[in-house]
Amino acid sequence: MSGPQTAKLVALWILHGMACAKLLREHGRGTHALNFEAALDELKEIMAGKVGRDELSRAIAWASEEMWDADVTAEPSRLRH
């Protein structure tokens, strides 16, 4: 599993997960949101190993830009270094 298209798919999936965590937090499920975010962090690391850290970072930047262009609010993701 590699390539820019795969990285973009993963990036969209990560941003979707971040939105889910935000929804949990906004509805009083902060503990679940923290657990969800911790799982997302681990999944990001796994996928960065599959598609490449730089490729995934570029894809997350692309996905964030796409969301902003669509007038959807999301916080950008950060990969561990």
C-alpha positions as CSV (number, residue, x, y, z in Angstrom):
1,M,0.0,0.0,0.0
2,S,1.7,3.2,-1.2
3,G,1.3,6.2,-3.4
4,P,-0.3,9.6,-3.3
5,Q,-3.9,8.4,-3.9
6,T,-3.6,6.0,-1.0
7,A,-2.2,8.7,1.2
8,K,-5.0,11.0,0.3
9,L,-7.6,8.4,1.2
10,V,-5.9,7.8,4.5
11,A,-5.7,11.6,5.1
12,L,-9.5,11.9,4.5
13,W,-10.1,9.0,6.9
14,I,-7.9,10.6,9.6
15,L,-9.8,14.0,9.3
16,H,-13.1,12.1,9.5
17,G,-11.8,10.4,12.7
18,M,-10.8,13.8,14.1
19,A,-14.3,15.1,13.4
20,C,-15.8,12.1,15.2
21,A,-13.6,12.8,18.2
22,K,-14.7,16.4,18.2
23,L,-18.4,15.3,18.1
24,L,-17.8,13.0,21.0
25,R,-16.2,15.8,23.1
26,E,-18.9,18.3,22.2
27,H,-21.5,15.8,23.5
28,G,-19.9,15.2,26.9
29,R,-18.0,12.1,26.0
30,G,-14.5,13.5,26.7
31,T,-13.1,10.2,27.8
32,H,-14.2,8.5,24.7
33,A,-12.9,11.4,22.6
34,L,-9.4,11.0,24.3
35,N,-9.4,7.3,23.6
36,F,-10.5,7.8,20.0
37,E,-7.7,10.4,19.5
38,A,-5.1,8.1,21.0
39,A,-6.2,5.3,18.7
40,L,-6.1,7.8,15.7
41,D,-2.5,8.8,16.7
42,E,-1.5,5.1,16.6
43,L,-3.2,4.5,13.3
44,K,-1.5,7.6,11.8
45,E,1.8,6.2,12.8
46,I,1.0,2.8,11.2
47,M,-0.2,4.4,8.0
48,A,2.8,6.8,7.9
49,G,4.9,3.6,7.9
50,K,2.9,2.2,5.0
51,V,2.6,5.3,2.7
52,G,5.6,7.3,4.0
53,R,5.6,10.1,6.5
54,D,6.2,12.9,4.0
55,E,3.6,11.6,1.6
56,L,1.0,11.3,4.4
57,S,1.9,14.8,5.7
58,R,1.3,16.2,2.2
59,A,-1.9,14.3,1.9
60,I,-3.2,15.6,5.2
61,A,-2.3,19.2,4.1
62,W,-4.2,18.5,0.9
63,A,-7.3,17.1,2.7
64,S,-7.3,20.0,5.2
65,E,-7.2,22.4,2.3
66,E,-10.1,20.6,0.5
67,M,-12.1,20.8,3.7
68,W,-11.5,24.5,4.1
69,D,-12.5,25.0,0.5
70,A,-15.7,23.2,1.2
71,D,-16.3,25.4,4.2
72,V,-15.8,22.6,6.7
73,T,-14.1,23.3,10.0
74,A,-11.3,20.9,11.1
75,E,-8.1,21.3,13.0
76,P,-5.0,20.1,11.1
77,S,-3.5,16.8,12.1
78,R,0.1,16.6,13.4
79,L,2.3,13.5,12.9
80,R,4.8,12.5,15.6
81,H,8.4,13.1,14.6
